[in-house]
């Protein structure tokens, strides 16, 4: 069973993603509300997968992605992005993200993206 760290500044989004993942056999081992907390929790929990929002306070998803990739270059990170952030998606993929999901998303899209990892 794959372990997941969910990173999003919106609590309702973390709950939504957690419910989707747990229903589909993933184990959510942690949540973070910004990139700074995400980097600490990634180091501490060593999840198999990270879902990472791009737009967050304190440290955004791109900065967190780069910091996590420095900790573990093999980290499996899927970016969660709102419509209209395609430029950031390109930068995220070039920085090591293994995929991206555009919000609003369907459960099947999220599960399919994680299954590819």
C-alpha positions as CSV (number, residue, x, y, z in Angstrom):
1,X,0.0,0.0,0.0
2,X,1.5,3.3,-1.1
3,X,1.9,6.1,1.5
4,X,1.0,9.7,0.6
5,X,1.7,13.2,1.9
6,X,-1.0,15.7,0.9
7,X,0.1,19.3,0.6
8,X,-2.5,22.1,0.1
9,X,-3.3,25.3,1.9
10,X,-7.0,24.6,1.8
11,X,-8.2,22.2,4.5
12,X,-11.3,21.2,2.5
13,X,-9.0,20.2,-0.4
14,X,-6.8,18.1,1.8
15,X,-9.9,16.3,3.2
16,X,-11.2,15.8,-0.4
17,X,-8.0,14.3,-1.6
18,X,-7.5,12.2,1.5
19,X,-11.0,10.6,1.1
20,X,-10.4,9.9,-2.6
21,X,-7.0,8.2,-1.9
22,X,-8.0,6.2,1.1
23,X,-11.1,4.9,-0.8
24,X,-8.7,3.7,-3.5
25,X,-6.2,1.9,-1.3
26,X,-3.6,4.6,-0.5
27,X,-2.5,5.4,3.0
28,X,-2.4,9.1,3.9
29,X,0.4,9.4,6.4
30,X,0.6,13.2,6.6
31,X,-0.8,16.6,5.5
32,X,0.8,20.0,5.2
33,X,-0.7,23.4,4.7
34,X,2.3,25.0,3.0
35,X,5.6,24.2,1.4
36,X,7.7,24.8,4.4
37,X,5.7,22.3,6.5
38,X,5.7,19.9,3.5
39,X,9.5,19.8,3.3
40,X,9.8,19.0,7.1
41,X,7.1,16.3,6.9
42,X,8.6,14.8,3.7
43,X,11.9,14.4,5.5
44,X,10.2,13.0,8.6
45,X,7.6,10.7,7.1
46,X,9.3,9.6,3.9
47,X,6.1,9.1,1.9
48,X,6.0,7.1,-1.4
49,X,4.1,9.9,-3.1
50,X,3.5,13.7,-2.5
51,X,0.5,15.6,-3.9
52,X,1.7,19.2,-4.0
53,X,-0.4,22.3,-4.6
54,X,1.4,25.1,-6.4
55,X,-0.1,28.2,-4.9
56,X,0.4,28.4,-1.1
57,X,1.6,30.9,1.5
58,X,5.0,30.9,3.1
59,X,6.6,28.6,0.6
60,X,4.9,27.8,-2.7
61,X,4.7,24.4,-4.3
62,X,7.6,25.0,-6.8
63,X,10.0,26.0,-4.0
64,X,8.8,23.0,-2.0
65,X,9.3,20.7,-5.0
66,X,12.8,21.8,-5.5
67,X,13.6,21.4,-1.8
68,X,12.2,17.9,-1.6
69,X,14.0,16.9,-4.8
70,X,17.3,18.0,-3.1
71,X,16.4,15.7,-0.1
72,X,15.5,12.8,-2.4
73,X,16.0,13.0,-6.2
74,X,13.7,10.0,-6.7
75,X,10.7,11.5,-4.9
76,X,7.4,10.9,-6.6
77,X,5.6,14.3,-6.6
78,X,2.4,15.1,-8.4
79,X,1.6,18.8,-8.7
80,X,-2.0,20.0,-8.2
81,X,-2.6,23.2,-10.2
82,X,-5.5,25.5,-10.9
83,X,-6.4,26.4,-14.5
84,X,-4.1,28.9,-16.1
85,X,-0.9,27.8,-14.4
86,X,0.6,26.0,-17.4
87,X,3.9,27.9,-17.2
88,X,4.4,26.7,-13.7
89,X,3.5,23.1,-14.7
90,X,6.4,23.2,-17.2
91,X,8.8,24.5,-14.6
92,X,7.5,21.9,-12.1
93,X,8.1,19.0,-14.5
94,X,11.6,20.3,-15.4
95,X,12.3,20.5,-11.6
96,X,11.4,16.8,-11.1
97,X,7.6,16.6,-10.7
98,X,6.4,13.2,-12.1
99,X,3.0,14.5,-13.1
100,X,0.3,17.1,-12.6
101,X,-3.4,17.3,-12.0
102,X,-5.5,20.3,-13.0
103,X,-8.1,21.6,-10.5
104,X,-11.0,21.1,-10.3
105,X,-10.4,17.4,-10.8
106,X,-12.3,14.1,-10.9
107,X,-11.4,11.2,-8.6
108,X,-10.5,9.0,-11.6
109,X,-8.0,11.6,-12.8
110,X,-6.3,11.7,-9.4
111,X,-6.1,7.9,-9.1
112,X,-4.9,7.5,-12.7
113,X,-2.1,10.1,-12.2
114,X,-0.9,8.4,-9.0
115,X,-1.2,4.9,-10.5
116,X,1.3,5.9,-13.2
117,X,4.0,6.5,-10.5
